[in-house]
Amino acid sequence: MTACAIEDKTTGVAGTPATAGPAPEPAEPDGPDASVPHPGAADGPDTPDEDDEPAAAVPGLPSVRAEGAGGARATSRVLPAGLTIAADHSYAARLTAAGDAAEPAWFPERWTLDGPEPYAVPLPLDQPEEADSDVLPLSDGRVLIRRRVGADRHTFSLLYPTGPGTGELLLGSLDCPEPTLLPPPPDGMSACALLPGERSTAVWLVAGGRSGPEQVAEVPGRCSGGAWLDREGRLLALDRQLPGGGPVKAVVLDLGRGGEVSPLLQIAPGSNDRLLLADADSGLLLVLSDAPGQDRLGWGVLGSCLPVRFPECLRTPDGTPTPFAVQPGQMLMPESCAVALRIDGAAGSWVGLWRPAGRRLHQFAAPAGWLTGSGFWTREGVLHLPYAQEGAPCAVAVLEAPADEPYPVVRGGTDASGAAPARGVCTPVPLGQAPLSGRTPPG
């Protein structure tokens, strides 16, 4: 299985609305783009279009409006920590703290997100949790927690509210140095973890099995990351480095066939090609690769036969963008999916919104207390950003994806500008054969 798309060379950032104050001075345009060329492109650097707009500076970004706050324990010391959201966006969970700021007592907290107003339910037990514990919400409202109970021993339990207290169902334990919980599977009722070994990585079903944790696959090499490629929870993408070393390549595990491994990203033989995010409805993939000469954010389409494109507009001079949410429900329309990105810079973190078919990266200031890097889209293109601050310990800000100017999309072998492929390349080529210097692929 290979994921493919085509190269992009658009750039620009959305301008700041008049209500947000004067627009910032534009930054200097970037130099020549070293991204992977479209099959048949001429040798030499790729430069932005003349009508592309330069990136805007960070000050003066429009802000996100808040929508609703619910009740959580007033004694909680709310921190801008990570929040894990269930597969169907019904619940979320995190560790929060109460008590002395110097020696906080950590406990799990579950957020309900599918009601008319978000609200939080604390799930404390008799003793506080360690700060390095992991939590993951299920779609039925229970929260999985991973705890370290020894140097190389970890337990897994399900927590749930029981009137004034917290119930706990022990699932079992695993002996390994550093297990990593994978993103919530599409079924919403299970949880998986990666257990790295010396020469292989095991995938374990730690919740939703028949009788406690059970191993479902083992992959040669060291794996990280994790993204689900289908709605059935059968195809799992991981970033893998083989035991002897070498580049990191994204691969696909077919859990329905005992963990059979097949390549996913093969942009260049020696490039590190990681999968950051995937949307099962449209097939849109967000990747990070150093094939262009340095790490660049790009996009492709699962099952396509065109190479990845690396949009110039995602090269932000003031921060590093990382995608964290894709608009669902856009069947067969990956170019129209809205993508939310966390942008980290010297001034902090803020939010970027972008579509593959658009020409701009729209940037917005994050709400105060944003649980950085967390959020989800509705099918209608509304982004929900959970945040917690004084007076609003459980709240969600909403942001509608702005409209983009019309932009031609690829149809039948033409590039993003509508131009026909250069002479000598009659058909698109898979990612593994994508030319990096204008050479014609073999065959």
N, C-alpha and C positions, 0 to 999 in steps of 0.2 A: 504494500500500500504506500503510495506517495502522495504528498500534499503539494499542490502547485498553485501558482498565480502568475502575474506578470509584474515587471518592474514599474515603479512610479518615479516621477521626478518633480512632483508638485511640492510647493512649500507655502508658507504663510500662516498667520494666526489671526483669528477673528478680531476685529476692532472692538474697542470698549464702547458700550452704549453711552449716550450723552448724559444719562442719569447717574452714571458712575464717575463723573468728573472728566477732565480732559484726557484724551488718549495719550499714552506714553510715547516717547520718542521711539521710532523703530530702530531695531538693532541692525548692525551691518550684515549684509547677506553673507551666507556661508560660501565657502570656496567650492571648487568642483566636487561633484558627487562621485564617490567611488563605488556606488551600489552595483549590484549584479545587473548587467544589461539584458535587454530583451533579446531573444534569439535573433541573430542577424544584424545586431547593432554594430555600427562601425567602431573600430578601435579608437581609443582616446577617452578622455574624461567626459562624463555626462554633466551638463550644466543645467540649472533651473531655467524654466521658461521666463521670457522677459516680463510677462504680466503677472508672475507670481509675486506675492507680497512677502516682505521680510517678517521675521518673528518679532512679536511685541515684547517689551520688557515686563517684569512682574508687577511693579507698582500700578495701582489703579484698576486692578482686575475687578470685574463685576462680582457681586456676592451671590450666595445661594439663599433663597427664602426658606424659612423654617415652617414646618407643618406639624404641629401637635407635640405634646409632651405627656408622659404618663408618670405614674407614681412608682418610685423605688424607695428603698429604705433611706431615710434622710441621713443616717449615720455613715452611709457609704462615701468613701473618698473616691470620687470619679476620676479616672485617669484616661488619657488618650491612648489606651491600649488596643490591641487587635480584637476584632469581633469576628467570629465564624458564623456564617449564615447557612441555614439549611438549604437543601437542594431546591425545595419549592418556595423558598423565601418566607415561609410561615413563621419560623422561629430563628433566633440567633442566640449565641452564648459567648460568654467571656469570663475571665477571672477579674474580679474587682477587689477592692481593699476597704477595710473598716478599721477604726481604732486609731492608735498612735501613728502619726505620719512617719516617725523614725523607725517603728517596728510594726508595720501594718499586718493585719490578719487577712489573708487572702481567702476568698470563697467564690464559688461559681454563681453566676447570675444568668438567668434566661430571659430573653426579650421576646415578646409576642409582637409580630409585625403584620399579621394579616387581618387585624381587627380595625375598627374605625379610628382607633388611637393607639399608638405603641405604649406598652407598659412592661415593666421589669418585675421578675419574681426572684428573690434571693434563694439560693439553695445551699445554705450552710449546714455543716454537720457538727459533731461534738468538738472536733479539732479543726483548726484552719488548714488550708491546703498549702503546699509548697508553691512558690512563684513560678517554677518551671513546669508545672502540670499543664496538660493540654485538655481543652474541652471542645466538644463537637455536638451540635444539636441534631436530633432526629425530627422527622416530620410529625411524630405523634406527641411531641412536647418533652420527651425525655432527653437528657443530656449525658453524653458519654464523657467520662473523664479518665485520663491516663495519669497514673501516679508512679513516681519512682519510690520503691520501697527498699532498695539496696543498691549496691554499686552497679549491678547489671541485671536488676530484676524490676519489672514494671507490671502493675495491675491495671485492669480495665473494669469499670463499673458504670452502671446507668443510674443517674440521679433523677428524681421527679418530686414535685411538691405533694405533700400529704397533709392537707389542712395547715396547721401552724408549723409543721416540721418538714423534713426532707427524707424521702425514702431512698434506699440504695439497693441495687441488685448487682452483686458481684458476678462478673462474667468469666474471670480467670486471669492468669498471669503469663508473662513471657520472659524468658531469660535472654537478654541481648543488651549491648551497650547503649545504643541510641535509636529507638524506634521513632518513626515519623508518621503522624496521622496524615492520610491522603485527604483531598477535598471530599465533601460529602458525596457519596454515589447517587446516581439519579433516582434510585428507588426511595430514597429518603429514610429508609428503615435499617440500614446497615452502615458499617464503617470499616475501612481498611487501613492498614499500616504497612510501611516499608521497614524491613529489618535488614540492614546491611551486614554482610559478612566479609571475610577476607578476600574471596574471589567471586562472590555472587551476592545477589540481593533477593530476599524472600518477600513475597506479598502475602500478608495474613489478613483474613477476615476476622476482625476482633469484636464485631457486634453483628447480629443477624444470622449467625451460624446455628447449626443444630444443637451443639453442646459445647459452648465456649469457643475460644479462638481456634481457628484452623487455617493451615497453610493452603493457599490456592494456586501459587505459582512460585517459581524460582528462576531468576534471570542471571546469566553469567555477567559479571562486571558489577560496578558500583552505580546504583540508580538514585536519582533525585527527582524533584519536581512532582508532576502528576496532574493529568487532566483527563476527563472522561469524554470520549468521542461520540457516544451514542446515548440514546435515552434508555436503553436496556441495562446499562452498567456492565456490558460485556467487553468493550474495547477501552483499554487503559493506555494512555501515552505516558512514557517516562523518558527522562534524559539519562543516557547511559554512557559510561566510560568503560571500555573493555579492561580485563584484568591486567594486560600488559601495558596499559597506558594508551596514549593517543587522544584524538579529539573526542569531545562529547557530542553524541548524536541522539536525536529523539527517535524512539522506537515505539512500536505498538504491541501490547500484550493482548492476545485474544483469550480472555479468561474462560470462554465457553469451550475452548479447545486445549485446556490444561496449561494455559500461559504461553502458547505458541508466539514466538517473537518475529516481527517483520519490520523492515526499515520504514520510517516515516519522513524524516528530513535528511537529505543528502545533497546539500547545496554545492559543496566543493569537497574534494577528498580530505583535505586537512583542516577544514573549518569546524568550529564549534557551533553546532546548530541546536538550539534549545527551543522547546515549545513552552510558551508562557501561559496561553489561554486558548480555549477552544469552545466553539458553540455548536452543539449537536443539531440544531434546527437548520442552520444555513450552511454549516461546514466551514465557517470562517475560522482561521487559525492565526494567532498572533505569535510571532517567533522572534528570537534574539539570535543573531548570527554575526560572526566576525569575517564572513566571506568577503564583504566589501573592503576589508583591510582593517577595520575596527568594529567593535560591537555596534550593531545597528538594529533598530526595531523594524520589523517587516511583517507583511501579511501574505497569506496564501489561502487556498480553498481546498479542502479535503476532496480527493478524487479528481481534481483538475489536472490538466496536462501542461500547465504553463508555470514558469518559475516564479519564485517569490519576488515581490516588489518591495522596495525600501523607500517609503515616502520621505521626501525632503522635509516636509512640514513637521515630521516627528523628531527631527534633530533640533531640540530646544537648547539654545546657548546658555540659558540660565538654570537649567535643571535636567534631571534624568527622568524620562517618562517610563512608567511601568503600567501596563493594562491590568485592570482588576475586574471588569464587568463588561459583558456584551449583551446587547439587546436581543432577547429571544423572539421566537415566533416568525422570523423572516425567512420562511421556507423558500429555498432556491434563489434568494436575493442577498448573498453575502456582502455585496458592495454597499447595500443600503443599511446595514447594521450599524447602530450607534455604539461606539466603544468609549468606556470611561477609563481614564488613565490617572494614576497618581504621579505627580511631578514633584520630585524632591530637589531642592536647591538650597543655597545659603540662607535664603529668606524663610525657609520652612518647607511645608508641603502644600500644594494646591491641586486643583482638579482640572483635567483636560478632557474635552469631548471631541470626538473625531469620527468620521465615516470614511471607509475606503474610497467611496465614490466622490467624496468632497475634496476641496482644495485647501482646507484650512484646519488648523488645530485651534479650537475655541478654548480659552483658558478662563477659569473662574476661581475666586478665592473660596477656600473651604469654610464651612461653618465652624465657629469656635467650638473646640471640644470634639471635632470630628474624630471618630475612631479610625485612624488613618489607614487608608487602603481598603476599607470595607464599603460595600454598597451593592445595589442590584438595580436592574432595569425592569420596567414593565414592558409588555408587548407593544404598548402605545408609544414608547419612547420617552418615558419619564424616569429619571434617575433618582433613586432614594439613597440618601447618605445618612447613616446613623451617627448621632453625636450625643455627648453627655457634658453638661456644664451646670454651674450653680443655678438652681431654680428650674432646671430641665434635666433631671438625671437620666431620662430615657426619652429620646426624641429623634425625629427623622426630618431632615431637610430634603426638599424636592427640587429638581432642576429638569426642565424640559430641554431636549436636545434641539439646539437652534437649527434653522434651515440652512442648507448649503446651496450655493449657486449651482445650476445644472452643470454636470460634468460627464462627458462621454465615458461609457464603460466598454470593456472589451467584448467584442462579438466577432466570432469567426476568424481569429488570428490577427486582428488589428491591435495596435497598442492603444494606450490611454488617450492619445490625441486623435485617434481615428485614422492614423496613417497606416498604409499597408506595410507588411514586413519587408525588410531589405531583400534584394535578390540573393538567392542561394539558400534561403530558409523557407521551405514550403509549408511546413507543419510545425506546431509547437513541440517542445521537447520536455521530458520529465525533469523534475528538480535535479536528480542525480546526474543529468547530462547537460544542465544549463551552462552555456558558455560564459566565462568570466572575462574574456578579452576579445570578444567578437569572432571567435573561431567557430567554425561549423561543427556541430556535434557529429560523432561518428554514426554511420548507418543512414 
